[in-house]
Amino acid sequence: HLQSQAEEQRQLWEAERAELEEALQKLQDRLVELERRRITAEYDARRVTRERDALAKEYQHLTRPEAGGPGGRLSSLWRDSDALRALQPELEQLRLRHQEEITLRKRYYQELLQVKGRMRVACQLRASGSSEVVVATDNFSVRVQAGTKDRRFCFDRVLGSHDALEEALPLVTDLLPAVFDGASISLFSFGPAGSGKTFALFGPEPREGFAAKAVR
């Protein structure tokens, strides 16, 4: 009877996890699209700014006393001034679009954090000589057998003893946009002596750990 209840609970967890993964994928797709639109808006804003600066420089050149008589230069000056004024609304519109894209990106990222949570926990199994038996049931949960007790624990990612640590790196990179928005994040490892905590965070040369890869 207990095994049947445990199986039903596991199926419920898997169904909820599938729904969350689908929602996360949709949010990530929206973030990618917003990032693309933001980059386009930044490019357009820089282009208009360069054109504006070039016209302003030409304007200053033509208004210098040594620029020559009024004649055709005066007509050119008025044309350039009109062009400069015509670019101002476009530049302002692009600036507003850029600001809107930044606001939307931050909002969707916060929604993504609300769905996934603000903490990521990865577990890597190591060979042990203790009486406890730890088995990875899938990529997100482990079962611990100690005597007659059998307990299950869930994580954001479960790695086997032979899995590369890089497989858990997306858990770190998902949080990095918050750093550029002014937030602080922390990376730490936990485990007994000799379990590879420093190796996971920093890694021996030339291999990089989570901290170095996150900076890159």
N, CA and C of each residue as an Amber inpcrd file, in Angstrom:
protein
   648
   0.8290000  -1.2170000   0.0000000   0.0000000   0.0000000   0.0000000
   0.8620000   1.2660000   0.0000000   1.9380000   1.2460000   0.8060000
   2.8330000   2.4100000   0.8400000   3.5180000   2.6060000  -0.5040000
   3.9070000   1.5000000  -1.1480000   4.5450000   1.6230000  -2.4500000
   3.5730000   2.2110000  -3.4700000   2.3020000   1.8240000  -3.3980000
   1.3110000   2.3690000  -4.3220000   1.1320000   3.8670000  -4.1100000
   1.0650000   4.3010000  -2.8530000   0.9530000   5.7340000  -2.5700000
   2.1800000   6.4850000  -3.0520000   3.3640000   5.8930000  -2.8410000
   4.6010000   6.5460000  -3.2850000   4.6320000   6.6750000  -4.8000000
   4.1570000   5.6410000  -5.4960000   4.1250000   5.7030000  -6.9570000
   3.1570000   6.7650000  -7.4460000   1.9740000   6.8700000  -6.8010000
   1.0140000   7.9020000  -7.1780000   1.5820000   9.2910000  -6.9380000
   2.2800000   9.4460000  -5.8100000   2.8870000  10.7460000  -5.5190000
   3.9640000  11.0940000  -6.5350000   4.7330000  10.0790000  -6.9260000
   5.7880000  10.3190000  -7.9180000   5.1960000  10.7400000  -9.2570000
   4.0920000  10.0960000  -9.6540000   3.4510000  10.4570000 -10.9020000
   2.9070000  11.8790000 -10.8560000   2.3640000  12.2730000  -9.7030000
   1.8880000  13.6540000  -9.5630000   3.0380000  14.6330000  -9.6860000
   4.1740000  14.3070000  -9.0290000   5.3480000  15.1940000  -9.1130000
   5.8350000  15.3160000 -10.5490000   5.8460000  14.1980000 -11.2610000
   6.3310000  14.2330000 -12.6400000   5.3900000  15.0530000 -13.5240000
   4.0870000  14.9470000 -13.2930000   3.1380000  15.7310000 -14.0720000
   3.3100000  17.2290000 -13.7830000   3.4740000  17.5790000 -12.4960000
   3.6790000  18.9830000 -12.1350000   4.9950000  19.4910000 -12.7210000
   6.0210000  18.6490000 -12.6740000   7.3150000  19.0680000 -13.2200000
   7.2270000  19.2950000 -14.7240000   6.4750000  18.4350000 -15.4410000
   6.3090000  18.6000000 -16.8810000   5.6050000  19.9170000 -17.1920000
   4.5820000  20.2600000 -16.3930000   3.8740000  21.5250000 -16.6010000
   4.7970000  22.7080000 -16.3520000   5.5970000  22.6140000 -15.2850000
   6.5190000  23.7070000 -14.9800000   7.5750000  23.8490000 -16.0620000
   8.0880000  22.7300000 -16.5680000   9.1030000  22.7900000 -17.6130000
   8.5230000  23.4210000 -18.8790000   7.2670000  23.1180000 -19.1920000
   6.6330000  23.7330000 -20.3630000   6.4800000  25.2370000 -20.1690000
   6.0440000  25.6370000 -18.9640000   5.9040000  27.0770000 -18.6850000
   7.2470000  27.7730000 -18.7310000   8.2910000  27.1120000 -18.2100000
   9.6260000  27.6930000 -18.2290000  10.1290000  27.8590000 -19.6510000
   9.8590000  26.8760000 -20.5140000  10.3170000  26.9630000 -21.8960000
   9.6510000  28.1350000 -22.6090000   8.3490000  28.3450000 -22.3350000
   7.6610000  29.4690000 -22.9570000   8.2490000  30.7980000 -22.4910000
   8.5220000  30.9040000 -21.1920000   9.1140000  32.1430000 -20.6800000
  10.5060000  32.3660000 -21.2560000  11.2890000  31.3020000 -21.3790000
  12.6270000  31.4410000 -21.9400000  12.5680000  31.8680000 -23.3990000
  11.5960000  31.3220000 -24.1530000  11.4400000  31.7390000 -25.5480000
  11.0780000  33.2100000 -25.6340000  10.2170000  33.6660000 -24.7290000
   9.8470000  35.0890000 -24.7210000  11.0420000  35.9540000 -24.3630000
  11.8700000  35.4930000 -23.4420000  13.0660000  36.2490000 -23.0740000
  14.0330000  36.3520000 -24.2480000  14.1840000  35.2590000 -25.0040000
  15.0730000  35.2850000 -26.1700000  14.5780000  36.2880000 -27.1960000
  13.2580000  36.3000000 -27.4420000  12.7020000  37.2460000 -28.4020000
  12.8800000  38.6860000 -27.9380000  12.6570000  38.9320000 -26.6500000
  12.8430000  40.2830000 -26.1190000  14.2900000  40.7160000 -26.2020000
  15.2120000  39.7940000 -25.9570000  16.6300000  40.1260000 -26.0580000
  16.9890000  40.4870000 -27.4980000  16.4230000  39.7510000 -28.4690000
  16.6840000  40.0640000 -29.8640000  16.1460000  41.4490000 -30.2220000
  14.9460000  41.7500000 -29.7610000  14.3680000  43.0670000 -30.0470000
  15.1570000  44.1790000 -29.3590000  15.6500000  43.8970000 -28.1340000
  16.4500000  44.9030000 -27.4290000  17.7320000  45.2100000 -28.1900000
  18.4020000  44.1580000 -28.6970000  19.6440000  44.3640000 -29.4480000
  19.3770000  45.1780000 -30.7090000  18.2540000  44.8830000 -31.3960000
  17.9020000  45.6420000 -32.5940000  17.6490000  47.1050000 -32.2560000
  16.9290000  47.3450000 -31.1460000  16.6510000  48.7240000 -30.7430000
  17.9320000  49.4640000 -30.3830000  18.8620000  48.7740000 -29.7040000
  20.1410000  49.4100000 -29.3700000  20.9260000  49.7610000 -30.6290000
  20.9220000  48.8450000 -31.6080000  21.6420000  49.1080000 -32.8570000
  21.0450000  50.3210000 -33.5600000  19.7080000  50.3900000 -33.6480000
  19.0660000  51.5310000 -34.3000000  19.3530000  52.8300000 -33.5510000
  19.3330000  52.7500000 -32.2150000  19.6050000  53.9550000 -31.4250000
  21.0280000  54.4430000 -31.6500000  21.9890000  53.5040000 -31.7070000
  23.3840000  53.9170000 -31.9580000  23.5450000  54.5100000 -33.3600000
  22.8380000  53.9350000 -34.3470000  22.9270000  54.4630000 -35.7090000
  22.3930000  55.8920000 -35.7670000  21.2260000  56.1270000 -35.1730000
  20.6520000  57.4700000 -35.1940000  21.5300000  58.4470000 -34.4190000
  22.1200000  57.9620000 -33.3160000  23.0070000  58.8360000 -32.5350000
  24.2270000  59.2350000 -33.3560000  24.7970000  58.2730000 -34.1070000
  25.9550000  58.6050000 -34.9520000  25.5810000  59.6200000 -36.0170000
  24.4040000  59.4490000 -36.6330000  23.9690000  60.4110000 -37.6410000
  23.7520000  61.7880000 -37.0270000  23.1690000  61.7960000 -35.8280000
  22.9390000  63.0770000 -35.1590000  24.2630000  63.7620000 -34.8320000
  25.2380000  62.9920000 -34.3150000  26.5320000  63.5680000 -33.9690000
  27.2590000  64.0910000 -35.2030000  27.1390000  63.3370000 -36.3190000
  27.7920000  63.7870000 -37.5500000  27.1820000  65.0990000 -38.0410000
  25.8570000  65.1960000 -37.9680000  25.2060000  66.4360000 -38.3820000
  25.5510000  67.5830000 -37.4440000  25.6220000  67.2950000 -36.1430000
  25.9930000  68.3490000 -35.1920000  27.4150000  68.8380000 -35.4410000
  28.3230000  67.8990000 -35.7580000  29.7090000  68.2840000 -36.0500000
  29.7770000  69.1450000 -37.3110000  29.0190000  68.7530000 -38.3240000
  28.9900000  69.5480000 -39.5570000  28.3860000  70.9230000 -39.3010000
  27.3820000  70.9600000 -38.4520000  26.7520000  72.2350000 -38.1010000
  27.7580000  73.1720000 -37.4400000  28.5310000  72.6390000 -36.4940000
  29.5400000  73.4570000 -35.8340000  30.6100000  73.9320000 -36.8150000
  30.9590000  73.0580000 -37.7670000  31.9680000  73.4300000 -38.7550000
  31.4740000  74.5800000 -39.6390000  30.2230000  74.5140000 -40.0440000
  29.6930000  75.5390000 -40.9400000  29.4390000  76.8600000 -40.2380000
  29.2370000  76.8310000 -38.9480000  28.9580000  78.0810000 -38.2300000
  30.2270000  78.7700000 -37.7420000  31.3980000  78.1750000 -37.9790000
  32.6420000  78.8520000 -37.5710000  32.8930000  80.0390000 -38.4980000
  33.5110000  81.1070000 -37.9700000  33.7770000  82.2760000 -38.8230000
  34.6220000  81.9220000 -40.0380000  35.5800000  80.9990000 -39.8900000
  36.4710000  80.6870000 -40.9970000  35.8380000  79.7390000 -42.0010000
  34.5390000  79.3990000 -41.8180000  33.8930000  78.4640000 -42.7310000
  33.5860000  79.0900000 -44.0780000  33.6950000  80.4170000 -44.2200000
  33.4440000  81.0660000 -45.4970000  32.1810000  81.9010000 -45.4630000
  31.8520000  82.4880000 -46.6370000  30.6820000  83.3420000 -46.7470000
  29.3860000  82.5690000 -46.6340000  28.2500000  83.2830000 -46.5250000
  26.9690000  82.6300000 -46.3490000  26.5880000  81.7800000 -47.5550000
  26.3920000  82.3680000 -48.7480000  26.1410000  81.6780000 -49.9990000
  25.4720000  80.3180000 -49.8680000  26.0900000  79.3210000 -50.5660000
  25.5460000  77.9670000 -50.5620000  25.6960000  77.2850000 -49.2270000
  26.7430000  77.6650000 -48.4500000  26.9330000  77.0420000 -47.1440000
  25.7500000  77.3160000 -46.2170000  25.1560000  78.5020000 -46.3260000
  24.0280000  78.8300000 -45.4690000  22.8280000  77.9270000 -45.8060000
  22.5960000  77.7240000 -47.0990000  21.4990000  76.8440000 -47.4930000
  21.7520000  75.4140000 -47.0040000  23.0180000  74.9730000 -47.1420000
  23.3610000  73.6290000 -46.6670000  23.1850000  73.5280000 -45.1570000
  23.5340000  74.6010000 -44.4630000  23.3840000  74.6110000 -43.0110000
  21.9240000  74.4500000 -42.6050000  21.0450000  75.1510000 -43.2840000
  19.6280000  75.0360000 -42.9500000  19.0960000  73.6390000 -43.2620000
  19.5650000  73.0650000 -44.3660000  19.1360000  71.7060000 -44.6920000
  19.5920000  70.7070000 -43.6270000  20.8630000  70.8670000 -43.2130000
  21.3790000  69.9680000 -42.1860000  20.6490000  70.1550000 -40.8580000
  20.3090000  71.3850000 -40.5390000  19.5840000  71.6440000 -39.3030000
  18.2010000  71.0030000 -39.3420000  17.5500000  71.0940000 -40.5040000
  16.2330000  70.4650000 -40.6380000  16.3480000  68.9480000 -40.5020000
  17.3970000  68.3850000 -41.1150000  17.5900000  66.9350000 -41.0140000
  17.8540000  66.5140000 -39.5760000  18.6330000  67.3360000 -38.8740000
  18.9200000  67.0290000 -37.4750000  17.6580000  67.0730000 -36.6310000
  16.8330000  68.0860000 -36.8540000  15.5810000  68.1730000 -36.1060000
  14.6380000  67.0300000 -36.4760000  14.6800000  66.5920000 -37.7330000
  13.8090000  65.4900000 -38.1560000  14.2170000  64.1720000 -37.5030000
  15.4970000  64.0360000 -37.1560000  15.9720000  62.8030000 -36.5350000
  15.6370000  62.7290000 -35.0520000  15.3820000  63.8630000 -34.4380000
  15.1370000  63.8710000 -32.9990000  13.9210000  63.0220000 -32.5990000
  12.7610000  63.1230000 -33.2830000  11.6330000  62.2510000 -32.8890000
  11.9470000  60.7610000 -33.0380000  12.6690000  60.4090000 -34.1240000
  13.0270000  59.0010000 -34.3170000  13.9420000  58.5170000 -33.2040000
  14.9030000  59.3640000 -32.8250000  15.8110000  58.9940000 -31.7480000
  15.0550000  58.8290000 -30.4310000  14.1360000  59.7260000 -30.1560000
  13.3520000  59.6310000 -28.9290000  12.4700000  58.3850000 -28.9340000
  11.8890000  58.0810000 -30.1030000  11.0630000  56.8860000 -30.2120000
  11.8890000  55.6230000 -29.9700000  13.0810000  55.5720000 -30.5340000
  13.9500000  54.4140000 -30.3320000  14.3820000  54.3010000 -28.8710000
  14.6360000  55.4440000 -28.2360000  15.0130000  55.4160000 -26.8330000
  13.8810000  54.8490000 -25.9740000  12.6480000  55.2630000 -26.2760000
  11.4940000  54.7570000 -25.5260000  11.2920000  53.2660000 -25.7830000
  11.4810000  52.8370000 -27.0350000  11.3580000  51.4120000 -27.3430000
  12.4040000  50.5980000 -26.5860000  13.6120000  51.1360000 -26.5550000
  14.6880000  50.4420000 -25.8420000  14.3540000  50.3030000 -24.3590000
  13.8280000  51.3680000 -23.7760000  13.4680000  51.3270000 -22.3610000
  12.3360000  50.3440000 -22.1100000  11.3690000  50.2910000 -23.0360000
  10.2680000  49.3470000 -22.8840000  10.7570000  47.9020000 -22.9550000
  11.7110000  47.6370000 -23.8720000  12.2520000  46.2820000 -23.9970000
  12.9850000  45.8760000 -22.7180000  13.7280000  46.8030000 -22.1390000
  14.4340000  46.4980000 -20.8940000  13.4320000  46.1870000 -19.7860000
  12.3710000  46.9940000 -19.6930000  11.3630000  46.7670000 -18.6620000
  10.6730000  45.4150000 -18.8350000  10.3260000  45.0860000 -20.0850000
   9.6750000  43.7950000 -20.3430000  10.6000000  42.6330000 -20.0300000
  11.8770000  42.7670000 -20.3960000  12.8250000  41.6910000 -20.1240000
  12.9490000  41.4480000 -18.6300000  13.0320000  42.5150000 -17.8540000
  13.1360000  42.3620000 -16.4140000  11.8690000  41.7230000 -15.8430000
  10.7130000  42.1350000 -16.3700000   9.4580000  41.5730000 -15.8520000
   9.3510000  40.0830000 -16.1450000   9.6720000  39.6750000 -17.3730000
   9.5980000  38.2610000 -17.7320000  10.6430000  37.4500000 -16.9700000
  11.7870000  38.0630000 -16.7340000  12.8050000  37.3360000 -15.9690000
  12.3430000  37.1200000 -14.5350000  11.6830000  38.1140000 -13.9510000
  11.1470000  37.9430000 -12.6060000  10.0600000  36.8690000 -12.5830000
   9.2280000  36.8070000 -13.6360000   8.2290000  35.7430000 -13.7150000
   8.8940000  34.3770000 -13.8120000   9.9840000  34.3160000 -14.5640000
  10.7260000  33.0560000 -14.6710000  11.2810000  32.6400000 -13.3120000
  11.7930000  33.5950000 -12.5590000  12.3160000  33.2860000 -11.2310000
  11.2060000  32.8320000 -10.2940000  10.0240000  33.4270000 -10.4270000
   8.9120000  33.0130000  -9.5700000   8.5040000  31.5800000  -9.8530000
   8.6010000  31.1650000 -11.1130000   8.2330000  29.7930000 -11.4620000
   9.2950000  28.8100000 -10.9900000  10.5600000  29.1280000 -11.2660000
  11.6470000  28.2060000 -10.9240000  12.1470000  28.3670000  -9.5040000
  11.8470000  29.5250000  -8.8920000  12.4020000  29.7950000  -7.5780000
  13.7430000  30.4870000  -7.6910000  14.1910000  31.0820000  -6.6140000
  15.4350000  31.8450000  -6.6210000  16.6230000  31.0390000  -6.0980000
  16.4220000  29.7730000  -5.8810000  17.5110000  28.9160000  -5.3990000
  17.6170000  27.6980000  -6.3050000  18.8480000  27.3320000  -6.6390000
  19.1060000  26.1480000  -7.4390000  19.9770000  25.1900000  -6.6190000
  19.5800000  23.9360000  -6.5680000  20.3230000  22.9330000  -5.8020000
  20.6170000  21.7500000  -6.7130000  21.9000000  21.4650000  -6.8790000
  22.3240000  20.3090000  -7.6550000  23.0020000  19.3120000  -6.7170000
  22.8410000  18.0480000  -7.0070000  23.4060000  16.9890000  -6.1750000
  24.1960000  16.0430000  -7.0800000  25.4500000  15.7890000  -6.6920000
  26.2400000  14.8080000  -7.4210000  26.5690000  13.6450000  -6.4970000
  26.3010000  12.4460000  -6.9720000  26.5200000  11.2490000  -6.1700000
  27.9790000  10.8200000  -6.2500000  28.4930000  10.3530000  -5.1160000
  29.8570000   9.8400000  -5.0410000  29.8180000   8.4450000  -4.4360000
  30.8000000   7.6430000  -4.8080000  30.8980000   6.3130000  -4.2180000
  31.1560000   6.4430000  -2.7230000  30.4700000   5.6330000  -1.9200000
  30.5850000   5.7330000  -0.4680000  30.6730000   4.3310000   0.1260000
  31.4180000   4.2450000   1.2250000  31.5360000   2.9570000   1.9100000
  30.5900000   2.8160000   3.0730000  29.6540000   3.7530000   3.2300000
  28.7310000   3.6930000   4.3600000  27.6330000   2.6790000   4.0710000
  26.7970000   2.4280000   5.1050000  25.7010000   1.4660000   4.9580000
  24.5260000   2.0550000   4.1960000  24.5360000   3.3740000   3.9660000
  23.4520000   3.9970000   3.2320000  23.5980000   3.7090000   1.7390000
  22.4930000   3.4980000   1.0850000  22.4730000   3.2650000  -0.3540000
  21.7400000   4.4420000  -0.9870000  22.4420000   5.2010000  -1.8220000
  21.8710000   6.3670000  -2.4790000  21.7730000   6.0550000  -3.9650000
  20.5700000   6.1690000  -4.5000000  20.3210000   5.8240000  -5.8950000
  19.6280000   7.0000000  -6.5680000  20.1200000   7.3750000  -7.7380000
  19.4530000   8.4140000  -8.5300000  18.3040000   7.7750000  -9.2890000
  17.0730000   8.1470000  -8.9510000  15.9100000   7.5850000  -9.6400000
  15.6960000   8.2290000 -11.0020000  16.1050000   9.5040000 -11.1420000
  16.0700000  10.1870000 -12.4410000  17.0140000  11.3780000 -12.3300000
  16.8950000  12.3270000 -13.2470000  17.7930000  13.4860000 -13.2580000
  17.4490000  14.5250000 -12.2020000  16.3840000  14.2700000 -11.4140000
  15.9260000  15.2960000 -10.4820000  15.6660000  14.7700000  -9.0780000
  15.8390000  13.4900000  -8.8270000  15.5550000  12.9650000  -7.4990000
  16.4640000  11.7870000  -7.1870000  16.6830000  11.5610000  -5.8670000
  17.4780000  10.4320000  -5.3910000  16.6880000   9.7100000  -4.3020000
  16.9850000   8.4500000  -4.1480000  16.3700000   7.6440000  -3.0920000
  17.4700000   7.1700000  -2.1580000  17.2770000   7.4080000  -0.8650000
  18.2540000   7.0390000   0.1550000  17.6810000   5.8890000   0.9780000
  18.4050000   4.7880000   1.0070000  18.0080000   3.6200000   1.7830000
  18.9960000   3.4520000   2.9300000  18.4970000   3.5720000   4.1310000
  19.3170000   3.4040000   5.3270000  18.5940000   2.4230000   6.2450000
  19.0360000   1.1950000   6.2280000  18.3430000   0.1850000   7.0190000
  16.9780000  -0.0970000   6.4390000  15.9650000   0.0500000   7.2530000
  14.5940000  -0.1980000   6.7970000  13.9150000   1.0710000   6.2800000
  14.6070000   2.1950000   6.3610000  14.0260000   3.4650000   5.9280000
  14.3610000   3.7120000   4.4620000  13.4070000   4.2960000   3.7830000
  13.5650000   4.6200000   2.3700000  12.9930000   6.0190000   2.1560000
  13.8710000   6.9900000   1.8240000  13.4340000   8.3710000   1.6730000
  13.8180000   8.8810000   0.2910000  13.0320000   9.8220000  -0.1940000
  13.2660000  10.4010000  -1.5100000  13.5090000  11.9040000  -1.3770000
  14.4930000  12.4150000  -2.1320000  14.8260000  13.8370000  -2.1180000
  14.8490000  14.3440000  -3.5620000  14.3270000  15.5500000  -3.7650000
  14.2600000  16.1410000  -5.0990000  15.2250000  17.3200000  -5.2070000
  15.8380000  17.4830000  -6.3680000  16.7850000  18.5550000  -6.6310000
  16.4950000  19.1450000  -8.0100000  17.1680000  20.2710000  -8.2940000
  17.0510000  20.8510000  -9.6320000  17.8430000  20.0540000 -10.6620000
  18.8530000  19.3310000 -10.1890000  19.6300000  18.4770000 -11.0860000
  20.3690000  17.4560000 -10.2450000  20.3810000  16.2170000 -10.7030000
  21.1080000  15.1430000 -10.0370000  22.1490000  14.6010000 -11.0200000
  23.4010000  14.5730000 -10.5940000  24.4970000  14.0750000 -11.4230000
  25.0320000  12.7790000 -10.8310000  25.3570000  11.8490000 -11.6980000
  25.9880000  10.6240000 -11.2450000  27.4640000  10.8320000 -10.9720000
  28.1150000   9.8270000 -10.4660000  29.5320000   9.9560000 -10.1210000
  30.4020000  10.1690000 -11.3480000  29.9260000   9.7870000 -12.5330000
  30.7130000   9.9260000 -13.7520000  30.2200000  11.0660000 -14.6410000
  29.2100000  11.7890000 -14.2050000  28.6950000  12.9050000 -15.0090000
  29.5860000  14.1240000 -14.8640000  29.6990000  14.9060000 -15.9350000
  30.4870000  16.1350000 -15.9010000  29.7190000  17.2310000 -15.1590000
  30.4590000  18.0430000 -14.4180000  29.8230000  19.1320000 -13.6720000
  29.1860000  20.1540000 -14.6030000  29.6770000  20.2310000 -15.8470000
  29.1280000  21.2020000 -16.7820000  27.6400000  20.9680000 -17.0520000
  27.1520000  19.7600000 -16.7980000  25.7390000  19.4860000 -17.0360000
  24.8370000  20.2800000 -16.0990000  25.3890000  20.7100000 -14.9790000
  24.6070000  21.5210000 -14.0380000  24.8660000  23.0090000 -14.2030000
  25.7240000  23.3990000 -15.1500000  26.0610000  24.8110000 -15.3230000
  24.8590000  25.6820000 -15.6700000  23.8580000  25.2060000 -16.4660000
  22.6950000  26.0640000 -16.7380000  21.9740000  26.5420000 -15.4850000
  22.0950000  25.8120000 -14.3840000  21.4740000  26.2780000 -13.1420000
  22.0910000  27.5960000 -12.6960000  23.3790000  27.7690000 -13.0110000
  24.0790000  29.0080000 -12.6350000  23.8120000  30.1030000 -13.6550000
  23.9260000  29.7770000 -14.9380000  23.7750000  30.8010000 -15.9690000
  22.3660000  31.3800000 -16.0030000  21.3550000  30.6140000 -15.5650000
  19.9840000  31.1450000 -15.5320000  19.8530000  32.3170000 -14.5710000
  20.7400000  32.3830000 -13.5760000  20.6380000  33.4380000 -12.5710000
  21.4770000  34.6680000 -12.9230000  22.3520000  34.5590000 -13.9080000
  23.2770000  35.6560000 -14.1960000  22.6030000  36.9480000 -14.6580000
  21.4950000  36.9210000 -15.4220000  20.8640000  38.2010000 -15.7820000
  20.5210000  39.0580000 -14.5790000  20.2380000  38.4390000 -13.4310000
  19.9140000  39.2240000 -12.2420000  21.1120000  40.0560000 -11.7980000
  22.3310000  39.5910000 -12.0700000  23.5270000  40.3480000 -11.6910000
  23.5800000  41.6720000 -12.4490000  23.2520000  41.6310000 -13.7480000
  23.2860000  42.8530000 -14.5540000  22.1640000  43.8080000 -14.1870000
  21.1500000  43.3010000 -13.4930000  20.0720000  44.1640000 -13.0160000
  20.3510000  44.6970000 -11.6180000  21.5350000  44.3900000 -11.0580000
  21.9140000  44.9270000  -9.7540000  21.7590000  43.9720000  -8.5950000
  21.3170000  42.7410000  -8.8480000  21.1440000  41.7770000  -7.7580000
  22.4700000  41.0640000  -7.4640000  22.5170000  40.3890000  -6.3450000
  23.6850000  39.6070000  -5.9490000  23.2990000  38.1280000  -5.9160000
  24.2020000  37.2870000  -6.3620000  23.9730000  35.8500000  -6.2860000
  25.1520000  35.2090000  -5.5690000  24.9300000  34.0600000  -4.9970000
  25.9620000  33.3390000  -4.2530000  26.0630000  31.9120000  -4.7780000
  27.2950000  31.4380000  -4.8760000  27.5640000  30.0530000  -5.2550000
  28.3120000  29.4000000  -4.1030000  27.8170000  28.3000000  -3.6220000
  28.5620000  27.5820000  -2.5890000  28.3030000  26.0930000  -2.7380000
  29.2390000  25.3260000  -2.2300000  29.1280000  23.8710000  -2.2910000
  29.1610000  23.3160000  -0.8760000  28.5330000  22.1560000  -0.6950000
  28.4130000  21.5560000   0.6260000  28.6910000  20.0630000   0.5130000
  29.4330000  19.5660000   1.4650000  29.7240000  18.1390000   1.4620000
  30.8660000  17.8250000   2.4150000  31.1360000  16.5520000   2.6310000
  32.2310000  16.1720000   3.5410000  33.5890000  16.5050000   2.9390000
  34.6090000  16.4230000   3.7720000  35.9740000  16.7100000   3.3200000
  36.3520000  15.7500000   2.1990000  36.9830000  16.3240000   1.1630000
  37.4350000  15.5030000   0.0570000  36.3680000  15.1390000  -0.9490000
  35.1840000  15.7270000  -0.8330000  34.1030000  15.3700000  -1.7540000
  34.1470000  16.1690000  -3.0520000  35.0160000  17.1800000  -3.1430000
  35.1520000  17.9370000  -4.3900000  34.4890000  19.2940000  -4.3850000
  34.3490000  19.9160000  -3.2030000  33.6730000  21.2160000  -3.1400000
  34.4830000  22.2890000  -3.8620000  35.7600000  22.4210000  -3.5240000
  36.6130000  23.4180000  -4.1740000  36.7830000  23.0980000  -5.6520000
  36.8750000  21.8310000  -5.9720000  37.0000000  21.4050000  -7.3630000
  35.7980000  21.8640000  -8.1740000  34.6030000  21.7510000  -7.6020000
  33.3910000  22.1300000  -8.3310000  33.3130000  23.6390000  -8.5630000
  33.7250000  24.4300000  -7.5640000  33.6000000  25.8850000  -7.6870000
  34.7210000  26.5090000  -8.5000000  35.9400000  26.0330000  -8.3120000
  37.0830000  26.6980000  -8.9360000  37.8450000  25.7940000  -9.9060000
  37.9390000  24.5140000  -9.5760000  38.5820000  23.5850000 -10.4840000
  40.0910000  23.7900000 -10.5630000  40.8520000  22.7470000 -10.7820000
  42.3010000  22.8980000 -10.9610000  42.6160000  23.4380000 -12.3440000
  43.7350000  24.1460000 -12.4710000  44.1680000  24.6390000 -13.7810000
  44.4620000  23.4640000 -14.6990000  44.1320000  23.5040000 -16.0050000
  43.4610000  24.6340000 -16.6730000  41.9290000  24.5250000 -16.6510000
  41.3920000  23.5460000 -15.9370000  39.9420000  23.3690000 -15.9040000
  39.3050000  24.4510000 -15.0450000  38.1650000  24.9530000 -15.4760000
  37.4660000  26.0050000 -14.7440000  36.2520000  25.4260000 -14.0140000
  36.0080000  25.9430000 -12.8240000  34.8350000  25.5410000 -12.0730000
  33.6600000  26.4440000 -12.3540000  32.6160000  26.2920000 -11.5330000
  31.3970000  27.0620000 -11.7360000  31.6460000  28.5750000 -11.6440000
  32.4450000  28.9980000 -10.6760000  32.6510000  30.4390000 -10.4740000
  33.3060000  31.0730000 -11.6910000  34.3830000  30.4640000 -12.1860000
  35.0850000  31.0190000 -13.3510000  34.2050000  30.9900000 -14.5860000
  33.4760000  29.9090000 -14.7920000  32.5970000  29.8160000 -15.9710000
  31.4780000  30.8440000 -15.8880000  30.9840000  31.0970000 -14.6780000
  29.9210000  32.1070000 -14.5260000  30.4330000  33.4850000 -14.8930000
  31.6870000  33.8120000 -14.4980000  32.2730000  35.1030000 -14.8390000
  32.4190000  35.2490000 -16.3370000  32.8340000  34.1800000 -17.0050000
  32.9750000  34.2190000 -18.4570000  31.6020000  34.4280000 -19.1220000
